[in-house]
Amino acid sequence: MNTVNNHTAIGKPAGRVLIAPRAIASIAAAAALQTDGVAGLTDPQGPPFVLPPGEARRGVDVHVHQNDLAVDVHLIVQTGRSIADVARAAQSAVRAALSFTLDLPEPTVNIRVQGVGGR
């Protein structure tokens, strides 16, 4: 029997929960798209065009190292908006969504503004 923090574990652990990077990217993309001032997400490998909402997850790179999660969100800011304010708001929204959904304390969220355009 194992004793951990005054709790007794009987038997074997329940198992692991594995979350696909694609699912993590979808969560991050949805949060970014809901941020006021974000025109859309863009594919980091292509020209800076807004991806259709169903493909927005392609604008997010997911990096997992041991128990640390980092995402790079490639977005386009609406014309006439403060790039810094929109980027900070998107960063906060994505971090909150990932923290809540994945039960992670502090995922790293990097915002990469690829351009400015309308919506």
C-alpha atoms as an extended CHARMM CRD file, in Angstrom:
* protein
*
       119  EXT
         1         1  MET       CA              0.0000000000        0.0000000000        0.0000000000  PROA      1               0.0000000000
         2         2  ASN       CA              1.2010000000        3.4960000000       -0.7850000000  PROA      2               0.0000000000
         3         3  THR       CA              0.5740000000        6.4570000000        1.4850000000  PROA      3               0.0000000000
         4         4  VAL       CA              0.6340000000        9.8930000000       -0.0930000000  PROA      4               0.0000000000
         5         5  ASN       CA             -0.2120000000       13.0670000000        1.8600000000  PROA      5               0.0000000000
         6         6  ASN       CA             -2.1670000000       11.0890000000        4.4790000000  PROA      6               0.0000000000
         7         7  HSD       CA             -4.2590000000        9.4160000000        1.7640000000  PROA      7               0.0000000000
         8         8  THR       CA             -4.0120000000        5.7170000000        1.1360000000  PROA      8               0.0000000000
         9         9  ALA       CA             -3.9360000000        4.4920000000       -2.4400000000  PROA      9               0.0000000000
        10        10  ILE       CA             -5.2380000000        0.9720000000       -2.8900000000  PROA      10              0.0000000000
        11        11  GLY       CA             -4.5840000000       -0.8890000000       -6.1020000000  PROA      11              0.0000000000
        12        12  LYS       CA             -3.1540000000        0.6770000000       -9.2010000000  PROA      12              0.0000000000
        13        13  PRO       CA             -3.5780000000        4.2150000000      -10.5490000000  PROA      13              0.0000000000
        14        14  ALA       CA             -6.6140000000        4.9020000000      -12.7050000000  PROA      14              0.0000000000
        15        15  GLY       CA             -4.4460000000        5.6130000000      -15.7260000000  PROA      15              0.0000000000
        16        16  ARG       CA             -3.3610000000        8.6050000000      -17.7370000000  PROA      16              0.0000000000
        17        17  VAL       CA             -5.3190000000       11.2380000000      -19.5550000000  PROA      17              0.0000000000
        18        18  LEU       CA             -3.7690000000       12.1590000000      -22.8830000000  PROA      18              0.0000000000
        19        19  ILE       CA             -4.9100000000       15.2510000000      -24.7440000000  PROA      19              0.0000000000
        20        20  ALA       CA             -4.0320000000       15.5690000000      -28.4100000000  PROA      20              0.0000000000
        21        21  PRO       CA             -2.1400000000       18.6990000000      -29.4740000000  PROA      21              0.0000000000
        22        22  ARG       CA             -4.9160000000       19.2880000000      -32.0170000000  PROA      22              0.0000000000
        23        23  ALA       CA             -7.4550000000       19.5290000000      -29.1800000000  PROA      23              0.0000000000
        24        24  ILE       CA             -5.2310000000       21.9610000000      -27.2750000000  PROA      24              0.0000000000
        25        25  ALA       CA             -4.8350000000       24.0540000000      -30.4360000000  PROA      25              0.0000000000
        26        26  SER       CA             -8.6200000000       24.1300000000      -30.8880000000  PROA      26              0.0000000000
        27        27  ILE       CA             -9.1330000000       25.4050000000      -27.3300000000  PROA      27              0.0000000000
        28        28  ALA       CA             -6.5000000000       28.1140000000      -27.7890000000  PROA      28              0.0000000000
        29        29  ALA       CA             -7.8710000000       29.1370000000      -31.1980000000  PROA      29              0.0000000000
        30        30  ALA       CA            -11.4350000000       29.4390000000      -29.9070000000  PROA      30              0.0000000000
        31        31  ALA       CA            -10.3180000000       31.6470000000      -27.0160000000  PROA      31              0.0000000000
        32        32  ALA       CA             -8.2270000000       33.8690000000      -29.2860000000  PROA      32              0.0000000000
        33        33  LEU       CA            -11.0480000000       34.2720000000      -31.8150000000  PROA      33              0.0000000000
        34        34  GLN       CA            -13.4070000000       35.4490000000      -29.0700000000  PROA      34              0.0000000000
        35        35  THR       CA            -11.0140000000       38.2460000000      -28.1210000000  PROA      35              0.0000000000
        36        36  ASP       CA            -12.1650000000       41.7110000000      -29.1330000000  PROA      36              0.0000000000
        37        37  GLY       CA             -9.8400000000       43.1030000000      -31.7970000000  PROA      37              0.0000000000
        38        38  VAL       CA             -8.6500000000       39.7700000000      -33.2020000000  PROA      38              0.0000000000
        39        39  ALA       CA             -9.4800000000       39.6090000000      -36.9160000000  PROA      39              0.0000000000
        40        40  GLY       CA             -8.5260000000       35.9370000000      -37.0910000000  PROA      40              0.0000000000
        41        41  LEU       CA             -5.7290000000       33.4240000000      -36.8900000000  PROA      41              0.0000000000
        42        42  THR       CA             -3.2190000000       32.7140000000      -39.6260000000  PROA      42              0.0000000000
        43        43  ASP       CA             -1.1010000000       29.7300000000      -40.6160000000  PROA      43              0.0000000000
        44        44  PRO       CA              2.5040000000       30.4250000000      -39.5350000000  PROA      44              0.0000000000
        45        45  GLN       CA              3.7720000000       28.4720000000      -42.5490000000  PROA      45              0.0000000000
        46        46  GLY       CA              1.8320000000       30.4700000000      -45.1200000000  PROA      46              0.0000000000
        47        47  PRO       CA              1.0300000000       34.0410000000      -46.1080000000  PROA      47              0.0000000000
        48        48  PRO       CA             -0.7030000000       36.1390000000      -43.4330000000  PROA      48              0.0000000000
        49        49  PHE       CA             -4.3040000000       35.4650000000      -44.5010000000  PROA      49              0.0000000000
        50        50  VAL       CA             -7.1130000000       34.8640000000      -42.0310000000  PROA      50              0.0000000000
        51        51  LEU       CA             -7.9270000000       31.1760000000      -41.7090000000  PROA      51              0.0000000000
        52        52  PRO       CA            -11.5910000000       30.1210000000      -41.8420000000  PROA      52              0.0000000000
        53        53  PRO       CA            -12.9550000000       29.5600000000      -38.3030000000  PROA      53              0.0000000000
        54        54  GLY       CA            -13.0450000000       25.7800000000      -38.8090000000  PROA      54              0.0000000000
        55        55  GLU       CA             -9.3250000000       25.7860000000      -39.6190000000  PROA      55              0.0000000000
        56        56  ALA       CA             -8.2310000000       28.3340000000      -36.9970000000  PROA      56              0.0000000000
        57        57  ARG       CA             -6.4070000000       25.6800000000      -34.9470000000  PROA      57              0.0000000000
        58        58  ARG       CA             -3.7550000000       25.6550000000      -37.7100000000  PROA      58              0.0000000000
        59        59  GLY       CA             -2.7790000000       29.0940000000      -36.4080000000  PROA      59              0.0000000000
        60        60  VAL       CA             -1.6650000000       27.6010000000      -33.0890000000  PROA      60              0.0000000000
        61        61  ASP       CA              1.5890000000       25.7290000000      -32.4630000000  PROA      61              0.0000000000
        62        62  VAL       CA              1.5250000000       23.4600000000      -29.4010000000  PROA      62              0.0000000000
        63        63  HSD       CA              4.7050000000       22.5610000000      -27.5180000000  PROA      63              0.0000000000
        64        64  VAL       CA              4.6760000000       20.0250000000      -24.6760000000  PROA      64              0.0000000000
        65        65  HSD       CA              7.7730000000       19.2260000000      -22.6520000000  PROA      65              0.0000000000
        66        66  GLN       CA              7.2310000000       16.8980000000      -19.6950000000  PROA      66              0.0000000000
        67        67  ASN       CA              4.3980000000       18.6270000000      -17.7930000000  PROA      67              0.0000000000
        68        68  ASP       CA              4.9300000000       22.0830000000      -19.2890000000  PROA      68              0.0000000000
        69        69  LEU       CA              2.6620000000       23.4170000000      -22.0160000000  PROA      69              0.0000000000
        70        70  ALA       CA              3.4290000000       26.3170000000      -24.3370000000  PROA      70              0.0000000000
        71        71  VAL       CA              1.3870000000       27.5540000000      -27.2790000000  PROA      71              0.0000000000
        72        72  ASP       CA              2.2380000000       30.0460000000      -30.0050000000  PROA      72              0.0000000000
        73        73  VAL       CA             -0.8540000000       31.8040000000      -31.3520000000  PROA      73              0.0000000000
        74        74  HSD       CA             -0.4130000000       33.4420000000      -34.7610000000  PROA      74              0.0000000000
        75        75  LEU       CA             -3.0410000000       36.1170000000      -35.1980000000  PROA      75              0.0000000000
        76        76  ILE       CA             -4.0930000000       39.1190000000      -37.2050000000  PROA      76              0.0000000000
        77        77  VAL       CA             -5.2410000000       42.2360000000      -35.3600000000  PROA      77              0.0000000000
        78        78  GLN       CA             -8.1690000000       44.2840000000      -36.6500000000  PROA      78              0.0000000000
        79        79  THR       CA             -7.2470000000       47.5210000000      -38.3840000000  PROA      79              0.0000000000
        80        80  GLY       CA             -7.3770000000       50.5330000000      -36.0900000000  PROA      80              0.0000000000
        81        81  ARG       CA             -6.9030000000       48.5530000000      -32.8810000000  PROA      81              0.0000000000
        82        82  SER       CA             -3.9840000000       48.7550000000      -30.4690000000  PROA      82              0.0000000000
        83        83  ILE       CA             -1.7700000000       45.7930000000      -31.3200000000  PROA      83              0.0000000000
        84        84  ALA       CA             -0.3340000000       45.6400000000      -27.7970000000  PROA      84              0.0000000000
        85        85  ASP       CA             -3.7650000000       45.7660000000      -26.1180000000  PROA      85              0.0000000000
        86        86  VAL       CA             -5.2630000000       43.1210000000      -28.3980000000  PROA      86              0.0000000000
        87        87  ALA       CA             -2.2210000000       40.8500000000      -28.0040000000  PROA      87              0.0000000000
        88        88  ARG       CA             -2.3620000000       41.1210000000      -24.1960000000  PROA      88              0.0000000000
        89        89  ALA       CA             -6.1050000000       40.4470000000      -24.1620000000  PROA      89              0.0000000000
        90        90  ALA       CA             -5.7010000000       37.4170000000      -26.4370000000  PROA      90              0.0000000000
        91        91  GLN       CA             -2.8380000000       36.1170000000      -24.3030000000  PROA      91              0.0000000000
        92        92  SER       CA             -4.9300000000       36.4250000000      -21.1560000000  PROA      92              0.0000000000
        93        93  ALA       CA             -7.9790000000       34.7780000000      -22.7680000000  PROA      93              0.0000000000
        94        94  VAL       CA             -5.9880000000       31.8480000000      -24.1530000000  PROA      94              0.0000000000
        95        95  ARG       CA             -4.1380000000       31.3210000000      -20.8680000000  PROA      95              0.0000000000
        96        96  ALA       CA             -7.4170000000       31.3480000000      -18.9090000000  PROA      96              0.0000000000
        97        97  ALA       CA             -9.0910000000       28.9170000000      -21.3250000000  PROA      97              0.0000000000
        98        98  LEU       CA             -6.1810000000       26.4730000000      -21.2380000000  PROA      98              0.0000000000
        99        99  SER       CA             -5.7850000000       26.7560000000      -17.4570000000  PROA      99              0.0000000000
       100       100  PHE       CA             -9.4780000000       26.0690000000      -16.8640000000  PROA      100             0.0000000000
       101       101  THR       CA            -10.0290000000       23.4140000000      -19.5150000000  PROA      101             0.0000000000
       102       102  LEU       CA             -6.8200000000       21.4580000000      -18.9460000000  PROA      102             0.0000000000
       103       103  ASP       CA             -6.4630000000       22.1990000000      -15.2120000000  PROA      103             0.0000000000
       104       104  LEU       CA             -2.9850000000       23.6350000000      -15.6950000000  PROA      104             0.0000000000
       105       105  PRO       CA             -1.6490000000       26.3510000000      -13.3880000000  PROA      105             0.0000000000
       106       106  GLU       CA              0.2870000000       28.5440000000      -15.8370000000  PROA      106             0.0000000000
       107       107  PRO       CA              0.5760000000       27.5150000000      -19.4700000000  PROA      107             0.0000000000
       108       108  THR       CA              2.9310000000       29.6780000000      -21.5170000000  PROA      108             0.0000000000
       109       109  VAL       CA              1.0770000000       31.6180000000      -24.2060000000  PROA      109             0.0000000000
       110       110  ASN       CA              3.0860000000       33.4260000000      -26.8690000000  PROA      110             0.0000000000
       111       111  ILE       CA              1.1800000000       35.7590000000      -29.1640000000  PROA      111             0.0000000000
       112       112  ARG       CA              2.6910000000       36.3190000000      -32.5900000000  PROA      112             0.0000000000
       113       113  VAL       CA              1.0060000000       39.1410000000      -34.4920000000  PROA      113             0.0000000000
       114       114  GLN       CA              1.3850000000       38.2540000000      -38.1680000000  PROA      114             0.0000000000
       115       115  GLY       CA             -0.4340000000       41.2460000000      -39.5860000000  PROA      115             0.0000000000
       116       116  VAL       CA             -3.1990000000       43.8180000000      -39.3680000000  PROA      116             0.0000000000
       117       117  GLY       CA             -6.4270000000       43.5130000000      -41.3070000000  PROA      117             0.0000000000
       118       118  GLY       CA            -10.1560000000       44.0200000000      -41.1940000000  PROA      118             0.0000000000
       119       119  ARG       CA            -13.0460000000       41.9480000000      -40.1340000000  PROA      119             0.0000000000
